[in-house]
Amino acid sequence: MVAPQYPFPAPPRQALEVVRWIAEHGAEQGWDGSRLTIGGQSAGGGLAAAVARQALEEGGPAIALQVLHYPPLDLVTSVKDKPAPIPRPVLRPWMGEVFDSSYVPNPRERSDPLVSPAHPSDTGDLNGIAPALLVTAEFDLLKPEGERYAERLRGAGALAGHIDVPKADHGYDGTDDTRAREIYALITGHVGRAVGTGASGTD
């Protein structure tokens, strides 16, 4: 993850503006702005969740699917306080401190729903939010917060699927080509079904 040029709240606001522009002007580029999906992995997944939340609260644009691939969804809880399921996880406490401080320098802002929707402090109504496919990795420090958010989405009727990648850690798709192709095929299937292209793929 690279630190953004501008800290929070600029990144989620800018990301939403990009999605809005595509929805409104996509046809000019030969795109179908009425069939939008958003997604990202790690920090990008957190941004995708923030875009979907803003779209819900601000009346659009309509999003057919949000794909959240091992995203950070609780910056209130320090990485050093997130239990490690294996001796040497990819994410280390010092990394989390660097990432969190770069993205949200003010600790008081880390409870914002656009940053920490999986933290108990966020009790907002998610009914009507874009359907979500959430991908977690078994050994990832971020898995518990991904699971918590998946349950929130399930309660709102917005969980399109939850894939937990076995025996994998954060960033597994950068080192395991076979597993990456397998999971990305599943993601492709969800995206295709969400926008009505009939792409294959199963949970």
Salt bridges, closest charged atoms under 4 A:
GLU17 OE2 - ARG20 NH1 2.92
GLU24 OE1 - HIS25 NE2 3.99
GLU28 OE2 - HIS25 ND1 3.05
ASP32 OD2 - ARG35 NE 3.09
GLU57 OE2 - ARG53 NE 3.00
GLU58 OE2 - ARG13 NH1 2.61
GLU58 OE1 - ARG20 NH2 2.53
ASP74 OD2 - ARG148 NH2 3.08
ASP122 OD2 - ARG53 NH1 2.82
ASP122 OD2 - ARG152 NH1 2.80
ASP140 OD2 - HIS170 ND1 2.99
GLU145 OE1 - LYS82 NZ 2.79
GLU147 OE2 - LYS143 NZ 3.77
GLU151 OE2 - ARG154 NE 3.17
ASP164 OD2 - LYS143 NZ 2.91
ASP203 OD1 - HIS190 NE2 2.26
